[in-house]
Amino acid sequence: MTAQPLHVTITTLHELPPSNVNRDDTGTPKMTVFGGQPRIAPSSQSQKRPVRLQLQDMFEDPATRTRRMPELIGEQLVKDHGWEEGWPTTRAGLLVILAAGFKGLKASTTGQGKNVRYTGETNTGLFLVGDAPALLAEVADRHREALLNATDKDLAAAAKKAEADEDPSKAGSVIATVATADRDEIRNIVNRSNKIISLFGRMLADDPGSNVDGALQVAFGLGTHAADEAEDYYTAVDDITAQRQDRPGAGYLDVSLHTAGVVRRWASVDLNELTRNLSKAGIQTDNPQATAREVTAAFLRAFALTLPRAKRRTHPAEVGPDLVHISVRTDQPIDYAGAWSKPVPPTADGWMEPSIARYDAYVPKMNRIFGLTGLAAHGHVTTSDQPLDNLGTRRPGLDELISHVTTAVQDIQSTRAGAAS
């Protein structure tokens, strides 16, 4: 029987000062067109990473996403097992990873033809629990002699099997020895999960058995009004030239781009999916639902207070939200982005107050379409003095709002558990 839906959704409005919180490959602020007008649009990925890093510090339960896992394994071999630092040690880490036989996971190379060289990286990022390099190093050390005597030809044979998605135990080289003895253990180490991976999810190449469907949705940010990039013509003074006054002009000059305005951010946590992921992860807890609420509460706080931080040295945007609206729904998450399909015009009061008013007026319109039966609870906290009658009870602070929401989630979970027993 499929569990009844249970979603916690958060919408925030932030007033960005001149900044460039998320940029493309040319340094231009990420923008989109919405309602026929250009809008600020920081990507979902730029928002998720700083939140993930903050949660890892909070949980003291890190997860590392990297293509350089073989290098990390090599460092652990040097640190914990006395191997010599260098390419053979990194190569051993790569051989151990390839011995797992994950579909789609290959060795990254550089150059062509006879000039092909292995970089010591995997072709895709691995998202592993923090102690995975140490555990994989322990596996490698069991095969110390074989791995240290391996050559790049052995690596080529292993890589060839990986390219063909074939069984590494039939590679006819040192990798066959590792795979035959410890393939299952290597796969188990790589497949381990924790709170972070349970929330954000993991996709490991093309291997469905290693993937974790994340319980989290994060939307692109969206400016509530039309916005354009602005140029910042900047100079750097040469101290010696300034002291001697023997040359005109600046030592360096260039142009960078930035933008400013109100950005709506949106995310949603699927409590049922998160609870399932935590249970599958084998996290030591007597109550996965309580752990899911703990993770959700931590995420809500981190998301509300953490912005992307690109160019933070010269264009910092260390601002908090002027509005946080959190809702609990038992049908599906709802994004009220349509509130700003028509861009908010500039006013003497700026963009924030009319952006908040537009949101408050739009929420009940969309709720009439979806119905109120699925809206189990909601509330808000804001810097605005205007009454926001359509956003639930106003709370004195973010922590009180999150407590109100998680209590509502607990009540729903308890009621459902009672009905099922």
N, C-alpha and C positions, 0 to 999 in steps of 0.2 A: 504494500500500500504506500502510495506517494505521500510524503509529509505535506501538510498544508503550508503554503508559502509564508515566509516571515522575513521581511526586509526592513533594514534601517537605512534611511536616505538622508543625506546632509546637503544643504545648499548654503553657500557663503557668498557674500559680496565684499570685495576688497577694493579700496581706493589706492591704486598704484601711483606713486610719484613718478617723475621721469626715470625710466628704468628699461631694462631689456632682459626680463626674467627668463626668456626662452628664445633662442635665436636659431636661424637656419645656417647652412654652411657658408653663407656670405656675410654673416654677422647681422643680418636683418631680423628685427623682431618677428616672431611667428604671428601671421595674420590670416584671417579668412574673410569671406564675404557672407553676410547674413542679413536678410531683409534688404538686400540690394546695396548694402553699405559695408565698407571695410571695418573689421573689428579686430581687437586684440584677441589672440587665441593661443595661449600657452598649451602645449601638448599634454596629453594624459601622462605620458612617460616622464616628462619633466616634473610633473607634480608628484608622481608616485615615489621616485627614487629618494628625495629628501625625507619623505614620510617614512619610508622603509628603514632608512639609516637611523632615524630617530627612534623608531620602535625597537630596533635591534639593541640600542643602548638601554632602552627601558626594560626589555625582557631579559637582557644579558644572555641572549640565545641567538647568536648571529647566523646568518646564511650568506654565503659568498657567491656572487655571480661573476664568472671569469672564464676566458678561454685559456688562461695560463695555469690551469690546475696542475699539469705535469711539473711545472716549475715549482709550485708550492709543495708538491709531493717530494721533489728533489731537495728542497730546503729542509723538510722534515727528516729526510734520510741523513742529511749532513748533521742536523742538530741533535737528533735522537739516536741515530744508529752509527755515527762515525764515518759515514761515506765521505769521499773527497768531493769538494765542490767542482762543478764543471758540466760539460755537455753530457757525458755518460750518465750522470745522475739524473739530469732532466729527461734524457732519452728513456731511462728506466721508468720514470713516472709516466711518460707517454705510452710505453709498452703495457704498463699495468692498466691504464685506462682503456686502451684498445682491446685488451684481453677480455673485457666485459662483453664485447660483441654487441654494443648498442646499435641498432639500426640507424643509419644516417650519421653516426658519429665518426669523424675521420680525422686524419692528421693534416694540419695546415702546412703548406709549403710555400716557398718563394722561388722565383726563377723558372726557367723552362729547359726542357731537354736534359742535356748532360749537366746543366747548371742548377738543376732542381736541388733545393736544400730544405730540410725539415726545420720549421721554426721552433718546435717544442710546444706549440699551441694546438688546441683542438679547433676544428672548423666552426664550431658553434660554442656559445657560452654555456658552461655548466653552472647550475644553481644548486649548491650543496650546503648541507649543514656544516657549521663552522669547524668541527673536529674531523671532517672527512679527510683532509690531507694527511693528518697524523695516522688515521686508521689505514688509509691506502698505503702509506709508507711502511706500516707494519707488515702488510701483505708483501710488498716489494722486497723487504729485508729477508723474508723467508727464501727468496730466490736470488739472494745476493750474488753468488758466484756466477749464476747463469746470466743475470742481467748485466753485471759488470763486464762479462766476456762478450756480450752482444755487440753487434756492429750495426752500421747504418743499413747494411744489406738485410739484417734481421728486421729492422724497422720497416724497410721497404716491403718485405714480405708480409708483415703485419698490416701495413697500410693498404696493400693490394687487397687483402681479405676484407678490410673495412670498406674500401671503395666498392667492392662487389657485394657488401652486406652478407658475407659468408662467415661460417663458423670459424672463429680464430683458433680453436683447438686443432684445426686441420691445416694450419699455416705451414707446418714443417719447419718451424724455427722455435726460438726461445719462447715466443708468445704462446705457442701451443702448450708448453709446459706450465706456464702461469695460468692459462685458461682452463686447462684440464683440472688443475688442483684447486683453483680459487675463484673461478668465474662467478659462481653464485654469491660468494662473499663480497666480491667487488661490486656486483650489481646491487646487493643489499645495502652496501655503504652509500653508493651513489643515489639510490632510491629513497633513502631516509628523508623524513620531513620534520618540520617543527612549526611553531606558531606563525612565523613569517611566511614560510612557503605555503602553509595551509590557507593563509589569507590572500597572498598575492598570486599564488599558482606557479606552476613550472611546466615548461615545454622542453623536453630533451630530444633534440633532433626529430627523428621520425619514429621514435620508440614509444608507442602508446602506453605500454605498461609502466613507463617511468614518469608519465605526465601527471600533473595535478591540476585539475580545473580550479582556478582561483575563485574565491568567494566574493571578490571585489570587482566592482565596476568604477572606473574613473573617467569622466568625460573631459574632452578638451575644454579649457577655459573659454569664456565668451565675454567679450566686451559688451556692455549694455547700450553703448552709443557708438556712433561713427568715430573712427580714430585714424590718424595717419602717423607714419614715422616722422620724426623730427631729426634734423642733423645736429650733431654736436661737433663743432669745429674746435679741435683742441690742439694745444701746443705744449712742448716740453722745453724748459729753459736749460741751456748748457751752463753749468755753474761757472766754469772757467771763462767762457765767453762773456758771461754777465759780469764777472769780476774784472776782466781786462777791457771790456767794451771795445774790442778790436774788430768785431764782425757784426753786421746788422742781422736782424731777424732771429727767429727761434732755432734751437738746436734740432727740433723735430716737430712736425705738424701733420695732422691727419684728420679724417672725418669718421665719426661713428654714428650709429643710429639708435634712437630710443623712442619710446612712446609713453603715454600716461593715460590714466582713466580708471573707470570702474570695471572690474572683472568678476563675473559670476563663475563660481567653481561648484562642481557637483560630483558626488560619489555615493555609492550604495553598497551595503554589505548584505549578502544572503546568509542569514543566520543558520539555516538548515545545512547549506553547503559547507559553511565553516565548521559546524559541529561534526559533520561527516568526515571532513578532512582531518580534523584534530583527532578523531577516533582512529582513523586509518594510520595516522602518524605514530600512534603508540605512545603519545605523551602521557606521562604518569599523572593521572588526575582521576578522582573518583566521580567527577561530574563534568563531562565534556561540554554540556550546555553552559555551565557556569564559566568555564574557561573561554568559551566562545563569546560570552558577554564581556569578560575581562578584555579580550583582544579587541572586540568592537569598540568598547569605551576608550581604550588607548588609541585606537585608530581615529576615532571621531575627534579627539582632542588634538592629536598630531596634525590631522588634515586641516582642521580649522585654523591652526596657528602657524603652519609651515608652508611657505611659498617657494617656488623655484628660485634658485639663487645665482643664476648666470650673471656675470659682470658685477658681482656684489662688491668688488673693490672700488669701482668707479661709479656704479649706478645702483646702489643698494635699495632694496624695497623691503625693509624690515618693518612691515606694517601688519596690524591685526585686522580682522574682519569687522565691518560696521554692522553686519547682520549675519547671524547663524540661525538657520531654520532646520530642525531635525524632525523627521516623521517616522513612525512605525506603521507599516502596512502589512496586511495579511493577504494581499492579492498580488501586487506587483509594484516595483519601484516606479516613480513618476518624476520626470524631469520637467520643470516648468520654464524651460528656456524660451518658450514662445512668448513669454511676457515681454521680451525685448526684441521681437521680430521687427517691430517698428522702433527704430533707434530712439533712445531718449534724447530730446533736444537739450542744448546747453541752457542753463538758467542762472539767475543771480545767486542761487543757493548751491551751484555746482551740479554734479551728476548724481551724487549718492542719494540724496533725499528723493528725487523723482524716480530713481531706479528702485528704491525700496518701496515707494508707493505703487509703482507699476507692478511689482511682484505681489504685493498684498492684494491688489485688485484682481490679479490673474488667477491666483491659486484657487479661489472658490469656483471660478468658471470651469477650470479643468477638473476639479473634484466633482462637479455636477455630471461630467461625462463619465468618469470612472466610478462614481458613486462613493458615498461616505461609509458604506459598510466595511470597506477594507482599510479605512483609516482608524487604526487602533489608538493612536496617541500622537500628539505633536506639540511642539513648543518652540520658542525662539528667545534669543538674546540679541540686543541691539544697542547701538549708540544713539539711535534716533529717538526724539521725543514724541514723534507722531504715534498715535494708537494704531496697532496692527492687529485688528480684530480677527483676521482670517488665518493667522499663523500660530494658533494655539496660545497657551498661557505664556506670558512674558516671564522669564526667569531672571534672577539678579546677576547671574554669571554663567559662564560656559560649563563649569563643573556641575553646577546645580541642574543645568539643562541636560547634560549627559546622564546624570544620576536619575533624573525623571524618566528619561527614555529607556535606560537599561532596566529600571524597575518595571516599566510597562512590559518590556520584553520578557522578564522573568515571570510576571503574572500570566502572560499568554502561554509560556512554556509549561508552567505549573498546571494551568487549566487543561491544556491538551493532554498532559501526562495523566491527570486525574480521569479525564474522559476515556483514555485508552486503557486504563487499568480495570 
